[in-house]
Amino acid sequence: MFDGMQRRVVSIWFPRLASDRALRLRPLEGPFALTLHQGNTNRIYCLNRAAEQQGLSRGMPFSDARAFCPDLQSRPSRPNEDRQFQLALRRWALRYCPWVGLEDDDGLVLDISGAAHLFGGEAELLMDMRQSLSRAGISAAIGLGDSRGAAWALAHYGEGRAEVGQALDALQELPVAALRLEEKTVTALGRLGLRSISDLANAARAPLTRRFGTDLLMRLDQALGQQPEQITPLKDPPHYGVRMTLPEPIGHSSDVMAGTERLLTQLCAKLHAQETGARVLCLTLRRVDQDNQQVELRLARPMRDAKRILPLFERGFGDVDAGYGIDQLRLEAVQVEPMPVQQLSHVSTGGKDRLDDLITRIGTRIGLENIQRFLPADSHIPERSYIIAPAAFSVPNSGWATIRSRPLHIFPPNPLLGSHDIPTPPKHFRWRRMSFSTARATGPERIAPEWWLEDDSWRSGVRDYWCIETRQGRRLWLFFTPQSPSWYVHGEFA
């Protein structure tokens, strides 16, 4: 800020930030609320204006809200998406000034000192903000003052603008809660008859300090501009991109590989400094005729080792048309993930690295999503004891935690042919047009249905499983259903 320039701060409060975000994606008419599960109860997290007019409020149990307003429509809240929406609004606010910070979970604070004249003045700047937010369907209250505290108070309790040097005149009728005080402090001040900011400003300071400490008067002085309060803007996220402009056009793949190696070395140094790894890399090759060729590399794991990444680019270079030559190379990490530094161990990880590189090579041909692995799931039902997940986006588990071994092949239950209605394993049976004789039977293992899931195949009741070793060499997994006596084959061991 230049010497002698009066500081001016804008506070923007979004009272319905979460519900506005949700309704922008899927508009609805009538009362609407987002719910959040807290303390074994669904509560109102955020609601629109129509729901507020029905007497609903934040924190109200959702069951009570539906009783008051039967037409209430709801969706589950997503706080992470609300945070991203707030960050997007911050990027929008950078058009007004370069000094923009976040205010709690539902606001922004801007230091517009020396920037208002670019929009024709403070009134025109505030009008432009309101119109832009209104067109986007976002509810907002805006305050402007000499300090952050004054702007916050005006935005939350009396939307308006305080003239330069006249903060007390603009704030004097507002309640003391506008000073960002704790609720218990506001209640105690009310019992003393100090309900407005003017009451607090005209009271003796020494007794207030002895009773409430220094924080109360510090908040008052900050709002009146007598105590400084900093605005900390968010740092722009690091940009993971490097570029090389060549003095002479190149066209051989070996030259492109050499240039890519130099770019990878620079990019991996940036990634290492930020403790991140690249998951998706994009190499842009600009030709002399201004046409661009792109080579995208999707990695199975976050990586920042230039020597490992470089060979993975080779296949992509085969589809590049250099034309009359390439005069610029640009490499960017399009998607990055945290990759903190790890303690070195005597156990080698070379095998895992080679597997990740193999998944990457195959994934460039058929897609990383098509390379899948089995992972254990938390269920004792055989069909539900595993899930299938993309290998590039999952971590292998140590193994299945089961008391009894499970067959390698599990298929839909096949009934045994013949009359088998006793709970002991049959000595002779037919299955798939083949005759078998039981040599050894191990069991039973009783498995009960998961009553909280709807599965028609398990509604008949419990099953008693047996591992049957036949004289013909097959090892089968059979079960008996006591509630409707019969035997089935459910799997086969290797």
C-alpha positions in Angstrom: 0.0 0.0 0.0 1.3 3.5 -0.9 2.0 5.9 1.9 -1.0 8.1 2.9 -3.5 5.8 1.1 -6.6 5.1 3.2 -7.1 1.4 3.7 -10.5 0.1 2.4 -11.7 -3.5 3.0 -14.7 -5.4 1.6 -16.3 -8.4 3.3 -18.6 -10.7 1.3 -20.7 -13.1 3.3 -22.5 -16.0 1.6 -25.3 -16.9 4.0 -26.5 -19.8 1.8 -23.3 -20.9 0.2 -23.8 -24.6 0.4 -27.5 -24.6 -0.7 -26.7 -22.1 -3.5 -24.0 -24.4 -4.8 -26.3 -27.4 -4.8 -29.2 -25.6 -6.5 -26.9 -24.3 -9.2 -26.2 -27.9 -10.1 -29.8 -29.1 -9.9 -32.4 -26.3 -9.6 -35.5 -26.9 -7.5 -38.6 -24.9 -6.6 -39.8 -24.6 -3.1 -38.3 -25.2 0.3 -34.9 -26.9 0.1 -32.2 -28.0 2.7 -29.0 -29.8 2.9 -28.6 -32.3 5.7 -25.6 -33.4 7.8 -25.4 -36.4 10.0 -24.3 -35.3 13.5 -24.6 -37.2 16.7 -26.7 -40.0 15.2 -29.2 -37.4 13.9 -29.7 -35.8 10.5 -29.7 -32.0 11.0 -30.2 -29.0 8.7 -26.8 -27.9 7.4 -27.9 -25.2 5.0 -31.2 -24.1 3.5 -32.6 -21.7 0.9 -34.7 -18.6 1.4 -38.0 -20.5 0.8 -37.2 -22.9 3.7 -36.2 -20.0 6.0 -39.5 -18.4 5.3 -41.2 -21.6 6.6 -39.5 -21.0 10.0 -36.7 -23.6 9.5 -33.2 -22.9 10.7 -29.7 -24.4 10.7 -29.0 -27.1 13.2 -32.7 -28.1 13.5 -33.2 -31.9 13.4 -34.4 -32.9 10.0 -37.3 -34.9 11.3 -38.6 -31.8 13.0 -38.1 -29.8 9.9 -40.2 -32.2 7.8 -42.9 -32.0 10.5 -43.0 -28.2 10.1 -42.6 -28.3 6.4 -43.9 -31.5 4.7 -42.9 -30.2 1.2 -39.2 -29.8 2.2 -36.8 -31.3 -0.3 -33.4 -32.3 0.8 -30.0 -33.7 -0.3 -27.0 -34.7 1.8 -24.4 -32.0 2.3 -20.9 -32.2 0.8 -18.6 -29.8 2.8 -15.6 -30.6 0.6 -17.4 -29.4 -2.5 -18.6 -26.3 -0.6 -14.9 -25.5 0.1 -14.0 -25.9 -3.5 -16.9 -23.6 -4.4 -15.6 -21.0 -1.9 -12.2 -21.2 -3.5 -13.8 -20.7 -7.0 -15.5 -17.6 -5.7 -12.2 -16.4 -4.4 -10.7 -16.7 -7.9 -13.7 -14.7 -9.2 -13.0 -12.0 -6.7 -9.5 -11.5 -7.9 -10.9 -9.4 -10.8 -11.5 -6.6 -8.2 -8.2 -6.7 -6.4 -5.1 -9.0 -6.0 -5.5 -9.2 -2.2 -8.3 -11.7 -1.5 -8.5 -14.0 1.5 -11.1 -16.5 2.9 -13.4 -15.5 5.8 -14.4 -18.5 7.8 -16.3 -21.2 5.7 -18.8 -18.8 4.0 -17.1 -15.6 3.2 -14.4 -13.6 1.5 -12.4 -10.5 2.5 -10.8 -8.1 0.0 -8.4 -5.3 0.4 -9.5 -2.9 -2.4 -7.2 0.0 -1.3 -6.4 1.9 -4.5 -8.5 -0.3 -6.8 -12.0 1.2 -6.5 -11.3 3.9 -9.1 -10.8 1.2 -11.8 -14.6 0.5 -11.5 -15.7 4.1 -11.2 -15.7 4.3 -7.4 -16.6 2.3 -4.4 -20.4 2.4 -5.0 -20.0 1.2 -8.6 -17.6 -1.6 -7.5 -20.1 -2.9 -4.9 -22.9 -2.7 -7.4 -20.8 -4.7 -9.9 -20.2 -7.4 -7.2 -23.9 -7.6 -6.3 -25.0 -7.9 -9.9 -22.4 -10.6 -10.8 -23.4 -12.7 -7.8 -27.1 -12.2 -8.4 -26.8 -13.3 -12.0 -25.0 -16.4 -10.8 -27.8 -17.2 -8.3 -25.6 -16.7 -5.3 -27.0 -14.9 -2.2 -24.5 -12.5 -0.7 -24.3 -9.6 1.8 -21.5 -7.1 1.3 -19.9 -4.6 3.7 -17.2 -2.0 3.1 -15.2 -0.2 5.8 -11.8 1.0 6.8 -11.0 -2.2 8.6 -11.7 -5.9 8.3 -13.8 -5.9 11.5 -16.0 -3.0 10.3 -16.5 -4.7 6.9 -17.4 -8.0 8.6 -19.9 -6.3 10.9 -21.6 -4.5 8.1 -21.8 -7.6 5.9 -23.3 -9.8 8.7 -25.5 -7.3 10.6 -26.2 -4.2 8.5 -25.2 -4.5 4.8 -23.8 -1.2 3.7 -20.8 1.0 3.4 -18.9 3.0 6.1 -17.4 6.3 4.8 -13.7 6.9 5.3 -12.9 7.6 9.0 -16.5 7.2 10.1 -16.6 3.6 11.2 -18.3 4.3 14.6 -21.1 6.3 12.9 -21.9 3.3 10.7 -21.5 0.6 13.4 -23.0 2.3 16.5 -26.5 0.9 16.1 -25.3 -2.7 15.4 -25.4 -5.3 18.2 -22.2 -6.2 20.0 -22.3 -9.6 18.3 -21.1 -7.8 15.1 -17.7 -7.5 16.8 -17.1 -11.3 16.3 -17.4 -12.1 20.0 -18.2 -15.4 21.6 -21.8 -16.1 22.4 -21.1 -16.2 26.2 -19.5 -12.7 26.0 -22.5 -11.3 24.1 -24.8 -12.7 26.7 -22.8 -11.3 29.6 -22.7 -7.8 28.0 -26.4 -7.9 27.5 -26.9 -8.5 31.2 -24.9 -5.4 31.8 -27.1 -3.4 29.4 -24.4 -3.2 26.8 -26.3 -4.3 23.7 -25.0 -2.1 20.9 -21.6 -1.1 19.7 -22.2 2.5 20.8 -23.0 1.3 24.3 -19.7 -0.6 24.4 -17.7 2.3 22.9 -19.0 4.8 25.5 -18.5 2.4 28.5 -15.4 2.7 30.8 -12.7 0.5 29.4 -10.9 -0.5 32.7 -13.9 -2.4 34.2 -14.5 -4.1 30.9 -10.9 -5.2 30.7 -10.9 -6.6 34.3 -14.0 -8.6 33.6 -13.6 -9.8 30.0 -9.9 -9.5 29.4 -8.2 -7.7 26.5 -9.9 -9.6 23.6 -13.2 -7.7 23.9 -11.7 -4.2 23.5 -9.3 -5.5 20.9 -12.2 -6.6 18.7 -13.8 -3.1 19.2 -10.6 -1.3 18.3 -10.1 -3.5 15.2 -13.6 -2.7 14.0 -13.0 1.0 14.6 -9.7 0.9 12.8 -7.6 1.6 15.9 -5.9 -1.8 15.9 -4.4 -3.3 12.7 -5.7 -6.6 11.4 -4.0 -8.3 8.5 -5.7 -9.9 5.5 -3.8 -13.0 4.4 -4.4 -13.9 0.8 -4.2 -17.6 -0.2 -1.1 -18.5 -2.1 -1.7 -19.5 -5.7 -1.2 -23.3 -6.2 2.2 -24.2 -7.6 2.4 -24.5 -11.4 4.0 -27.7 -12.5 4.9 -26.8 -16.1 8.2 -26.2 -17.9 8.9 -25.0 -21.4 11.8 -25.1 -23.9 12.0 -23.0 -27.1 14.5 -24.3 -29.6 16.7 -22.2 -31.8 16.3 -24.6 -34.7 13.4 -27.0 -35.5 13.9 -30.6 -34.7 12.1 -33.7 -36.1 13.9 -36.9 -35.0 12.4 -38.8 -32.1 15.8 -39.0 -30.5 16.0 -35.2 -30.4 12.5 -35.0 -28.9 13.5 -37.6 -26.3 16.6 -35.5 -25.4 14.5 -32.4 -25.0 11.9 -34.2 -23.0 14.6 -35.6 -20.7 15.8 -32.0 -19.9 12.2 -30.9 -19.2 11.5 -33.9 -17.0 14.6 -33.2 -14.9 13.4 -29.6 -14.2 9.8 -30.7 -13.6 10.7 -33.5 -11.2 12.8 -31.1 -9.2 9.7 -28.9 -8.7 7.7 -31.9 -7.8 10.3 -33.0 -5.2 10.4 -29.6 -3.7 6.6 -29.7 -3.1 6.6 -33.3 -2.0 4.2 -34.3 -4.8 4.2 -36.8 -7.6 2.8 -36.6 -11.1 -0.1 -38.9 -12.1 -0.9 -37.4 -15.5 1.7 -35.7 -17.7 1.1 -33.8 -20.9 3.8 -33.0 -23.4 2.9 -30.4 -26.0 5.1 -30.2 -29.2 4.6 -26.9 -31.1 5.5 -27.2 -34.8 6.8 -24.3 -36.9 3.4 -24.0 -38.6 1.9 -23.2 -35.2 0.1 -26.6 -35.0 0.4 -28.5 -31.7 0.9 -32.2 -31.1 0.2 -33.6 -27.6 1.5 -36.8 -25.9 -0.3 -37.7 -22.7 1.1 -40.1 -20.2 -1.1 -41.5 -17.3 0.9 -43.2 -14.6 -0.1 -46.1 -12.4 1.4 -44.4 -9.3 2.6 -40.9 -8.4 6.1 -40.5 -9.7 8.8 -37.9 -9.8 11.8 -39.9 -11.0 12.8 -38.6 -14.5 14.8 -41.7 -15.3 11.7 -43.9 -14.8 9.3 -41.6 -16.5 11.3 -41.0 -19.7 11.1 -44.5 -21.2 7.3 -44.5 -20.7 7.0 -41.7 -23.2 8.6 -43.7 -26.0 5.4 -45.2 -27.3 3.6 -41.9 -27.5 6.2 -40.4 -29.7 5.5 -42.9 -32.5 2.2 -41.1 -33.2 3.7 -37.6 -33.4 3.8 -35.9 -36.8 6.7 -33.4 -36.7 5.7 -31.7 -40.0 8.3 -29.2 -41.0 9.9 -29.3 -37.5 9.2 -28.7 -33.8 10.4 -25.5 -32.3 9.0 -25.6 -28.8 8.4 -28.3 -26.1 6.2 -27.8 -23.1 5.8 -30.4 -20.3 3.0 -30.1 -17.7 2.0 -32.2 -14.8 -1.8 -32.1 -15.3 -2.6 -34.1 -12.2 -0.5 -34.4 -9.1 -0.9 -36.2 -5.8 0.9 -35.9 -2.4 4.1 -37.9 -2.3 5.8 -37.2 1.0 9.4 -38.2 1.6 9.7 -41.7 3.0 12.3 -43.2 5.3 14.8 -45.5 3.4 14.5 -49.2 4.2 16.8 -52.1 3.6 13.9 -53.8 1.9 14.1 -53.2 -1.9 11.1 -51.7 -3.7 12.4 -52.5 -7.1 9.8 -55.2 -7.8 6.9 -52.9 -7.0 8.4 -50.1 -9.2 8.7 -52.5 -12.1 5.1 -53.6 -11.6 3.9 -50.0 -11.6 5.9 -49.3 -14.8 4.3 -52.4 -16.4 0.8 -51.3 -15.5 1.6 -47.8 -17.0 2.9 -49.4 -20.2 -0.1 -51.6 -20.6 -2.5 -48.8 -19.5 -1.3 -46.6 -22.4 -2.6 -49.2 -24.8 -5.8 -50.4 -23.2 -6.5 -47.8 -20.5 -5.5 -47.8 -16.8 -9.1 -48.5 -15.8 -9.1 -51.8 -17.6 -6.2 -53.2 -15.5 -7.9 -54.5 -12.4 -7.2 -56.4 -9.2 -9.1 -58.2 -6.5 -9.3 -56.6 -3.1 -10.8 -58.1 0.1 -14.1 -56.7 1.3 -15.5 -56.7 4.9 -18.1 -59.5 4.5 -18.3 -63.2 5.5 -20.6 -63.9 2.5 -18.4 -65.6 -0.1 -19.8 -63.6 -3.0 -19.3 -60.4 -1.1 -15.8 -61.0 0.3 -14.0 -59.2 -2.5 -14.3 -56.2 -4.8 -12.7 -55.5 -8.2 -10.8 -52.2 -8.4 -8.5 -50.6 -11.0 -5.0 -51.5 -10.1 -3.7 -48.0 -10.8 -6.0 -46.4 -8.3 -5.9 -48.9 -5.5 -3.3 -50.4 -3.1 -3.0 -54.2 -2.7 -4.1 -55.5 0.6 -2.1 -58.0 2.7 -4.7 -60.6 2.2 -8.1 -62.0 3.2 -8.7 -62.5 7.0 -10.6 -65.7 7.0 -10.6 -68.6 9.5 -11.2 -71.2 6.8 -9.7 -71.3 3.4 -11.8 -70.3 0.4 -11.8 -71.9 -3.0 -10.1 -70.2 -5.9 -13.1 -70.6 -8.2 -16.6 -69.6 -6.8 -19.6 -69.9 -9.1 -23.4 -69.9 -8.6 -24.6 -72.8 -6.4 -25.2 -76.0 -8.4 -27.6 -78.6 -6.8 -26.3 -82.1 -6.5 -28.2 -84.8 -8.4 -29.9 -87.5 -6.5 -31.6 -87.6 -3.1 -29.3 -86.0 -0.5 -31.3 -84.6 2.4 -29.2 -85.5 5.4 -26.6 -83.1 7.0 -23.6 -85.4 6.6 -21.7 -85.2 3.3 -22.8 -87.8 0.8 -20.5 -90.6 0.0 -21.4 -90.7 -3.6 -23.0 -87.9 -5.7 -23.3 -86.6 -9.3 -22.4 -83.1 -10.5 -22.1 -81.7 -14.0 -22.8 -85.2 -15.5 -19.8 -86.6 -13.5 -19.9 -89.1 -10.6 -17.8 -88.5 -7.5 -16.9 -90.4 -4.4 -16.0 -88.7 -1.2 -12.5 -89.5 0.2 -12.3 -86.9 2.9 -14.7 -84.2 4.3 -13.7 -81.2 6.4 -16.4 -79.1 8.2 -18.9 -77.9 8.8 -18.5 -74.1 8.7 -21.8 -72.4 9.2 -22.3 -69.1 7.4 -25.4 -67.0 8.3 -27.0 -64.4 5.9 -26.3 -60.7 6.4 -29.8 -59.6 7.5 -29.1 -55.9 6.7 -28.6 -56.6 3.0 -31.2 -57.7 0.5 -29.9 -60.8 -1.3 -32.4 -63.2 -2.6 -29.9 -66.0 -2.9 -29.2 -65.9 0.9 -32.7 -65.3 2.2 -33.4 -69.1 2.6 -31.3 -69.2 5.8 -28.0 -70.5 7.0 -25.6 -72.7 5.1 -23.2 -75.4 6.4 -20.1 -75.5 4.2 -17.8 -78.6 3.7 -14.5 -79.0 1.9 -14.9 -82.3 0.0 -11.8 -84.2 -1.4 -13.0 -86.7 -3.9 -11.3 -89.9 -5.0 -11.3 -88.5 -8.6 -8.9 -85.7 -7.5 -11.4 -82.8 -7.4 -11.6 -80.7 -4.3 -15.1 -79.1 -4.1 -16.8 -76.7 -1.7 -20.3 -78.0 -0.8 -22.9 -76.6 1.5 -26.0 -78.0 3.1 -29.2 -75.9 3.8 -30.9 -77.2 7.0 -34.1 -75.2 6.5 -34.8 -77.0 3.2 -32.5 -80.0 3.3 -30.4 -80.2 0.1 -26.8 -80.1 -1.0 -25.1 -77.6 -3.5 -21.7 -77.1 -5.0 -20.5 -73.5 -4.6 -16.8 -73.6 -5.6 -13.7 -75.6 -6.4 -10.3 -75.5 -4.8 -7.2 -75.4 -6.9 
